[in-house]
Amino acid sequence: MSRALAVVLVLASAAVALPARGDEVADARAHFRKGAELYKEKRWREAMAEFEAAYRAKPHGAIHFNVAQCRERLEEWPGALRSYHDSLREVPDAADRAAVRKSMQRIEERLAKVGVQVLLVYTDPPGARATIDGQERGKAPLHVVLQPGSYALALSLEGHAPWAGKAEVAATASALVDVVLRPVPRTTP
């Protein structure tokens, strides 16, 4: 049984056990089943859209694995790498953690051959604006493809102290920056 189909069965049973509104679970299950069917048919982009819809309806970190598998089939290496990271972040005790890490390593090797790697930026809380070398690149969580080197990274989120630091992107591995932003105390007039 493929890993994607194994996850389908796990999620189908897990969705019943998790507290949620019935319609959220039913929606997630329907999207996930449709994604699994499309995956079997090798309709990767459509399968990915269904898996993402399942995650929006009822988040579960294992779904990121299925998205990563679709992205790999589509040769969207940076996105696949981020989805694998997201999977391990949300399911830190995943039984197949070593296999996922090997998949990530294969992607990093592919990226190294073309002279780039991925910088992954996560913040707690999410949604911080990320600026790299003075250029705004989006909101965390995000992934950016860069050449190896040192980059000035700045993060800002309303109501939180700004953060600035260096991001070192190696030639052979992705770089991960994970920052907890400190709330700024509100002043009363």
LINCORHU-V350203 format. One record per residue. RES is the residue in one small letter. PHI is phi in whole degrees, 0 to 359 (none if undefined). D_FIRST is the distance of its C-alpha to the first C-alpha in whole Angstrom. Layout:
RES&PHI&D_FIRST, RES&PHI&D_FIRST
//
This chain:
m&none&0, s&290&4, r&301&7, a&298&8, l&288&6, a&297&6, v&295&10, v&305&11, l&294&11, v&298&13, l&293&15, a&299&16, s&281&17, a&292&18, a&299&20, v&290&22, a&280&23, l&278&25, p&288&28, a&191&29, r&294&30, g&303&28, d&291&29, e&295&27, v&295&24, a&297&24, d&298&24, a&300&22, r&298&19, a&296&20, h&296&20, f&294&17, r&299&15, k&297&17, g&300&16, a&296&12, e&297&14, l&295&16, y&298&13, k&300&12, e&276&15, k&64&16, r&259&18, w&301&18, r&295&21, e&292&21, a&298&18, m&301&19, a&299&22, e&292&20, f&297&18, e&295&22, a&295&23, a&298&21, y&295&22, r&297&26, a&288&26, k&207&24, p&302&23, h&207&21, g&303&20, a&296&16, i&296&17, h&302&18, f&301&15, n&295&14, v&298&18, a&300&18, q&299&15, c&297&17, r&299&20, e&298&18, r&299&18, l&275&21, e&60&23, e&264&24, w&302&24, p&299&26, g&295&25, a&296&21, l&299&23, r&297&24, s&297&21, y&297&20, h&301&23, d&301&23, s&299&20, l&291&21, r&294&24, e&274&23, v&230&21, p&296&23, d&256&21, a&303&18, a&297&16, d&259&14, r&308&18, a&297&18, a&294&15, v&296&17, r&300&20, k&295&19, s&298&18, m&297&21, q&296&23, r&299&22, i&293&23, e&299&26, e&295&27, r&298&27, l&296&29, a&299&31, k&297&32, v&256&33, g&80&35, v&223&34, q&214&32, v&249&31, l&260&33, l&256&31, v&237&34, y&236&33, t&228&36, d&234&36, p&286&37, p&289&35, g&103&37, a&291&40, r&287&41, a&250&40, t&241&43, i&242&42, d&49&46, g&82&47, q&250&45, e&293&43, r&241&39, g&131&38, k&248&37, a&286&35, p&283&32, l&209&32, h&230&31, v&227&33, v&271&33, l&223&36, q&284&38, p&303&38, g&156&41, s&254&43, y&231&43, a&278&45, l&244&42, a&233&44, l&234&42, s&217&44, l&212&44, e&307&46, g&84&48, h&228&46, a&294&48, p&294&47, w&233&45, a&220&46, g&189&44, k&255&43, a&243&40, e&259&39, v&259&37, a&279&36, a&284&35, t&244&32, a&211&30, s&294&30, a&247&33, l&237&32, v&240&35, d&230&34, v&238&38, v&265&39, l&275&42, r&273&45, p&293&46, v&266&50, p&298&52, r&280&54, t&259&58, t&258&60, p&290&63
//
